[in-house]
């Protein structure tokens, strides 16, 4: 999940995590960490971490390989990227645009999933290897202070984010969600938090915020994170590592964006989400739209696989009356919450006895 490397690397979708206590430079990549949650109060290194992530990908990859959607509801974080040729559309600066952008990402996930399946492939990497002329670039959606979106549009945007967290990774759509208030009003439900497997945690004020991000290792984590840039990295396997986050000054951001603009001229004038109504359904007909309904459907799916001893799409379709794609979506959530084990080819998935904390 996480490895030692030098910062200067062009490994597929690698980004810097920080420097470990023994001096090792640690990176992760979106192949093994499909989605990422970043938490930290102002001045702790959260924003610098986001810049390091974006700029490392821009430096190492062309727009044909990686594209970005930058969501900046406070309109203060991503101004330096206005001329970035890797952008799919303009920087998203209000909640209505943000909801439309996330809904576009759901539609793009569906389109890509069909293209990949029709080609007889299991994921975007296999597809791009077999169909280089039809290359699908990775799309990284970076949102600063997601709680601001949830406060205004939580009932409609949370199900959309949940769908992307469950299905987007295989289609090459990746989420990076940043916040200073993990326990703030309108925060993510537990099921969404579990569906975003990578957690980078800088200093937080409230003990509840620490527990929400890292479970019950609160005292140990709070004692270790003292300086600006100190943080705890938790990978999808639940392994934790103390790191000092990468330092990335504004001058480097400006330089990398300018170099990219010169090397890859031209950007989209408007985002493909323009015209997508914020009231458009995020899910297929019949799928619940509110977080309460989604949690209820999840509980039914968990009960069904435990009672039957079988974790299969056809079982959920028959028991719950959902479509095949919705059944796959539920299986992804059950795996994320460790109710069931991962796919094992033709062998059945394991049914785990108890849910384990991430």
Residue pairs with C-beta under 8 A, 6 or more apart in sequence:
1 28
1 32
1 33
1 235
1 236
1 237
1 239
2 17
2 26
2 27
2 28
2 233
2 235
2 239
2 241
3 26
3 27
3 28
4 20
4 24
4 25
4 26
4 27
5 11
5 14
5 25
5 26
5 27
6 25
7 16
7 25
7 27
7 56
7 246
9 27
9 60
10 60
10 61
11 27
11 29
12 29
12 31
13 29
13 30
13 31
13 57
13 61
13 66
13 138
14 27
14 28
14 29
14 56
14 60
15 27
15 28
15 29
15 30
15 52
15 53
15 56
15 57
16 25
16 26
16 27
16 52
16 53
16 56
16 246
17 26
17 27
17 28
17 200
17 233
17 241
17 243
17 245
17 246
18 25
18 26
18 229
18 231
18 233
18 243
18 244
18 245
18 246
19 25
19 26
19 243
19 244
19 246
20 26
20 241
20 242
20 243
21 242
26 233
26 241
26 243
28 198
28 233
28 235
30 138
30 140
30 169
30 174
31 125
32 235
32 236
33 197
33 198
33 235
33 236
34 168
34 169
34 174
34 197
35 164
35 165
35 168
35 169
35 174
35 175
35 176
35 177
35 195
35 196
35 197
35 198
36 53
36 174
36 175
36 176
36 177
36 196
36 198
36 199
36 200
37 177
37 178
37 179
37 193
37 196
37 198
37 199
37 200
37 213
38 46
38 49
38 50
38 176
38 177
38 178
38 179
38 199
38 200
38 201
38 202
39 46
39 178
39 179
39 180
39 182
39 199
39 200
39 201
39 202
39 204
39 209
39 213
40 46
40 49
40 180
40 201
40 202
40 203
40 204
40 231
41 180
41 202
41 203
41 204
41 205
42 180
43 228
44 202
44 203
44 228
44 229
44 230
44 231
45 202
45 228
45 229
45 230
45 231
45 245
46 178
46 180
46 202
47 77
47 144
47 178
48 229
48 245
48 246
48 247
48 248
49 200
49 202
49 231
49 245
49 246
50 77
50 142
50 144
50 176
50 178
51 248
51 250
51 253
52 245
52 246
52 247
52 248
53 142
53 176
54 68
54 70
54 81
54 140
54 142
55 248
55 252
55 253
55 256
55 257
57 66
57 68
57 86
57 140
58 66
58 84
58 86
58 256
58 257
58 260
59 256
59 260
61 86
62 264
63 85
63 86
63 137
63 264
64 135
64 137
65 135
65 137
65 138
66 86
66 137
66 138
66 139
66 140
67 86
67 87
67 88
67 137
67 138
67 139
67 140
68 81
68 84
68 86
68 87
68 88
68 139
68 140
68 141
68 142
69 87
69 88
69 89
69 92
69 101
69 105
69 139
69 140
69 141
69 142
69 271
70 78
70 81
70 87
70 91
70 92
70 142
71 91
71 92
71 98
71 101
71 141
71 142
71 143
71 144
71 146
71 149
72 78
72 79
72 91
72 92
72 93
72 144
73 93
73 94
73 95
73 98
73 143
73 144
73 145
73 148
73 149
74 144
74 145
74 148
75 93
77 144
78 91
78 142
78 144
79 91
80 250
80 253
80 254
80 257
81 87
81 91
81 253
81 257
82 90
82 91
83 257
83 258
83 261
83 267
84 257
84 260
84 261
84 267
85 260
85 261
85 263
85 264
85 265
85 266
85 267
86 260
86 264
87 267
87 268
88 139
88 268
88 271
88 272
89 101
89 268
89 270
89 271
89 272
89 273
89 274
90 268
90 270
90 271
92 98
92 101
92 271
95 148
95 149
95 152
95 153
95 157
96 153
96 278
97 271
97 273
98 143
98 149
98 153
98 157
99 149
99 153
99 156
99 157
99 160
99 278
100 271
100 273
100 274
100 276
100 277
100 278
101 141
101 271
101 273
102 141
102 157
102 160
102 161
102 164
103 160
103 273
103 276
103 278
103 280
103 282
104 271
104 272
104 273
104 276
105 139
105 141
105 160
105 164
105 168
105 173
106 160
106 163
106 164
106 282
107 276
108 139
108 171
108 173
108 272
109 163
109 164
109 167
109 168
109 171
109 173
112 124
112 136
112 171
112 172
112 173
113 167
113 170
113 171
115 127
115 134
115 136
116 122
116 123
116 124
116 126
116 127
116 136
116 170
116 171
119 127
119 130
119 131
121 127
121 130
121 131
122 170
123 170
123 171
124 136
124 138
124 170
124 171
124 172
127 134
127 136
128 135
128 136
136 171
136 172
137 172
138 172
138 173
138 174
139 172
139 173
139 174
140 174
140 176
141 164
141 173
141 174
141 175
141 176
142 176
142 178
143 149
143 175
143 176
143 177
143 178
144 178
145 178
145 179
145 180
146 177
146 178
146 179
146 188
147 179
147 180
147 181
147 184
147 185
147 186
147 187
149 157
150 157
150 158
150 186
150 187
150 188
151 185
151 186
153 278
154 186
154 291
155 289
155 290
155 291
156 278
156 279
156 282
156 289
158 188
158 189
158 192
158 291
159 282
159 283
159 288
159 289
159 290
159 291
159 294
160 282
161 175
161 177
161 188
161 192
162 191
162 192
162 195
162 291
162 294
162 333
163 282
163 283
163 329
164 173
164 175
165 175
165 192
165 195
165 196
165 336
166 195
166 329
166 332
166 333
166 336
167 328
167 329
167 332
168 174
168 175
175 196
177 196
179 187
181 187
181 209
182 188
182 204
182 209
182 212
182 213
183 206
183 208
183 209
183 212
187 212
188 196
189 291
189 295
191 294
191 295
191 298
191 333
191 336
191 337
193 212
193 358
194 333
194 336
194 337
194 358
195 332
195 333
195 336
195 337
197 235
197 236
197 336
197 358
198 233
198 234
198 235
198 236
199 213
199 214
199 232
199 233
199 234
200 231
200 232
200 233
200 234
200 245
201 210
201 213
201 214
201 221
201 225
201 231
201 232
201 233
201 234
202 225
202 229
202 230
202 231
202 245
203 225
203 226
203 228
203 230
203 231
204 210
204 213
207 218
207 222
210 218
210 221
210 222
211 218
213 234
214 221
214 232
214 234
214 240
215 357
215 358
216 357
217 240
221 232
221 240
224 230
224 232
224 242
225 231
225 232
225 242
227 244
229 244
229 245
229 247
230 242
230 243
230 244
230 245
231 242
231 243
231 244
231 245
232 240
232 241
232 242
232 243
233 240
233 241
233 242
233 243
234 240
234 358
235 241
236 358
238 356
238 357
238 358
281 289
282 289
283 289
283 326
284 323
284 325
284 326
286 321
286 322
286 323
286 326
287 297
287 322
287 323
287 326
288 294
288 296
288 297
297 320
297 322
297 330
298 330
298 333
298 334
300 319
300 320
301 316
301 320
301 330
301 331
301 333
301 334
302 334
302 339
304 315
304 316
304 319
304 320
305 311
305 315
305 316
305 334
305 339
305 340
305 351
306 339
306 351
308 315
308 319
309 351
310 348
310 351
311 331
311 334
311 340
311 348
311 349
311 351
312 348
312 349
313 324
313 327
313 328
313 331
314 327
316 322
316 326
316 327
316 330
316 331
317 323
317 324
317 327
320 327
320 330
322 330
331 340
331 349
334 340
335 341
335 342
335 349
337 355
337 358
338 352
338 355
338 356
338 358
339 351
339 352
339 355
340 349
340 350
340 351
340 352
341 349
341 350
341 351
341 352
342 349
343 349
344 350
